[in-house]
Amino acid sequence: MGTPRQVAAPLVVPAPAGVTIRTRLRLTPADETVLTEVGGFLGSLASQDLAVRARSGTAHDADSWPDRKRLLTAQSSSRWAGSITRATHDQWASARRAQAAERAWLRGEITRIRARLSRPLGAKADKRCGLPRGYATRSEWHGKSRRLSALQDRLAAVEADWAAGSVHVVRGGKRLARLRHRLGDAGLCAPDWRKRWQAARMFLAADGESGKRFGNETIRVTDTGQLSLKLPRPLAHLANAPHGRYVLDGAVAFRHRAGEWRDRITADRAVGYRIQHDAVRGRWYLTASWQRPAAPVPPLRAVLARGVLAVDMNDDHLAAWHLDAHGNPVGAPRRYVYDLSGGASHRDAQIRHALTRLLHHARRCGVGAVAIEDLDFADGTSREQHGRSKQFRRLVSRFPTAGLRGRLVSMAADRGFAIVAVDPAYTSQWGARHWLKPLSTPASEITRHDAAAVAIGRRALGVPIRRRTAPPPRDRRDPAGHRTVQAGPEGRVHEGPRPRLPGPRTRSVPPGRGANAGDQRAQDHSGCAVEQASRSRAAPPLDP
């Protein structure tokens, strides 16, 4: 058996600082025509700016950004140029981070495959020496050697791009670009694909400015729902309002967080907007976003004072159990099922519905925090990491760790709950070992996931996962036996030396002068202390 790894301490997850809301736009054919023309024109400028930024690579400096913005200002306006250059910078930085992640993944895969290729066929893993298992057959060994060569070639190309500062970015998405070469397999025709491609490459986004009217001068939404945008100079002839602006006929109405959004725009605080076109369904959407001031992270002890709702995240459901402040399970476990089949919108709706029911249950329990595992399945699809079980690798790869965690943190912050992230090490194993059998009854038998939720909650509370049971009778030091109840971690104190009590004594030893008066080991056992005076002693706290 290998040595168990060190378990990290639980932590309170900070609340998200960004807010995003979305609504559908009801447009007339004239409005759609204007937005399509403006979005296509600005999209071409964004493509040119991205090409310039990609060619400069790591040689780009603080003086290059004003030059790019000055060039775009002459073709549009200063505000549109600022939005385009900032979006280009964010896109290049995102591609650079993805390149670094791919390089790290390739290095890890190459290291693991080399280690397994060096082992004999069929050799078992040796955890004590840190040796992986060998490949089962000669054909598998040969296939992995070929894969090693392919991964080394990919790593060499990525390393060369990283050194040169070159990134590979496609405005509109690589997936949609590659779909152009297999339209028959996707059931599309060339005109339909062209509509999707043009819609994906449009640029209609503007950052907000505090102090400006309604928080944004480029794309403005008033408190009455009127949407207008500043047109670029070459398209100023499309304006239907003074100062080169175009006002849409339809009114904007936000349903979610409408009050917070209205408070910001009436106070002229910055709000960013983005207009998107869904060519598949033929709909237009408006997205508003802004930044909240960073809220201080509450102390861990404060959020756990009323107990915790522990959640074990699984592929098809959430297993939740309410624990009090001392780590004792309260009530019955709850399960919130969701279906992750289908498209992205269906999966997102299923996750959101399950989390809504979970937070409603947390409010009924009266807790102040929800405990979850800090899961990260970045290498979940690797065969070298998770063995030959293709079914298990598929399960791990489709597990919505980022979606669940991001949604839960955002929704919990709006409802006043704190999220406590714990180390996921051994929670399923220890939960099943110590809590599966004691919590099961003939009427209802709990699952390993329910037991893992108890282990997660106890780790968040800072108490041991192991249950304390009564020792055998021969090990008990008094007829009454030891206590089996548990207390919180703050109650772990020891008794100090016996105080000196005034008054006469029948024995010759003066009060407070016993040979073992300050010896805690002698006082812990009844009948071993020299002084046998009767004195009142406070009841010790319940032991965990």
C-alpha positions, 0 to 999 in steps of 0.5 A: 500500500502506498502512503496516503497523500496529504489532504488539503485544508477546506477553503471558502470559494470567493463569490464571482465578481462578474454578472451577465444577463441575457434577453431576446431582441424582437427586431424588424426586418430593417433592424436586422439588415442594419445590424447585419451590415454593421456587425459584418463591417466591424467583424472584418476590422476585428479579423484584420486586427487579430491578424496584426496582433498574431503576427507580432507575437511576443514582440508586441509591446505597450507602444503597439496597442495605440498604433493598432487602435489609431489605425482602426479609429480612422476606419470606424470610431475611437470607441469601436476601435477600443472595443475591438483591440481589447477583444483581440488582446483577450482572444490572443491571451486565451489562445496563449493559455490554451497553448500552454495547457496543451504543452503541459498535457503533451509533456505529461502524456509523453512521460507516462507512456515512456514510463509504461513502455520501460516496464515488462509486459504484464508487469503490475504497478508498484506504488511503493517504488512509484512504478506504473504497470506495464502494457498487457500485450505486445500489440498494445506496446507497439501501438503506444510506441507509435503514439509516443512518436506522434505526441513527440512530433506534436510537442515539438510543433507546440514548443516551436510556436510557444517560443515564437509567440505564434498562436492559431486562432480562427474567428468564428471557431475552428469547428465551424470552419472545418465543417465547411469540408463535410457539409454532407455529413452535417446535413447542411448546404453551402448557403446555410453554412455561410449564414452561420459563418457570417453570424459567428464572425460578426462583431457587435460588442462594446465595453461600458464607461462609468460616468457616461450616459446610461453607462455606455456610449457605443451601445446604449440601453435606456431605462425605458428599454430603448436600444441604440448604437453608434454607427461607424463612419463608413455606415453613418448613412444608415442613421435614423437618429441625431449624432450618427446613431441608429435606434431599434424599434423594439424595446429591451426587457431583461427578466433576470436581475432587472432591478440591479441592471436598472440601478446601474444604468440610472446611476451611469455606471459601466455596463457592457453589451454584446449583440449576437445572432443565432443563425440556426434559430434565426434569433437575436440576443442582447447580453449585458455584463458588469463587474461587482466590487469584490466582496470579502471572503467570510471566515470558514468558522463563521459560515459553518456555525449552523452546519453544512449541506454536503454534496457529492457530485456524480455523473447523473445526480447530486447526493446531498446530506445535511450535517450539523455543526458537530458533523452528525448527519441530520434527516435523510439524504437527498438526491437531485437527478439530471440528464446530461444527454442532448445538446449544451442548452439541455445540459445547462438547463438540467444542471440549473434545475438540479442546483435550484432544488439543491439550494431550496433544500439548503434554505429549508435546512437553515445552513449557511454553507454548501460543501463540495469537492474541488474536482479537476478532471483535466486529464480525465480522458487519458487512458494512461491516467484511468486505465483501459476502461473506456466506459469509465473514461467516457464517464469522467470526460463528460462529467460537468465539473466546471459547469456544476462548480461555476453554476453552484458558486454563482447561484449560491452567492445570489441566495446568501450561501457560501461554498466550501471546497474540500479535498476529494482525496479518499472521500468515497472510500472512507465514507463507504468504510465508516458511514455506509453500514451505520446509516443504512436501515432495513427501510432505506439503504443508502448508497456509497454516494450518500456516504461520500456526502457525509465524508465531504461534510465532515471534512469541511467541518474539520472533524475526522471522517472516522466514527468513534466507536466504543472500545472492547470491555477489556479496554475500558478504564471504568465500569461505565465505559467510554463516551461514543458521542462527538464534539466539534474541533474547538473542544479539544482541550486537556485538563490542567494541573489540579488547583490548590484548594484552601482548607484543612486536610485529614492527611499529612500532605499540605493542600496543593503540595502533593507529589503528583499535583501537577502530573496530568498523567497521574490525574487522568486515572481515577485513584492515582492522585495523591490528593483525594480531596473532593472538589467540583470539576466541570464536565468535559466537552463531548469528544469528537 
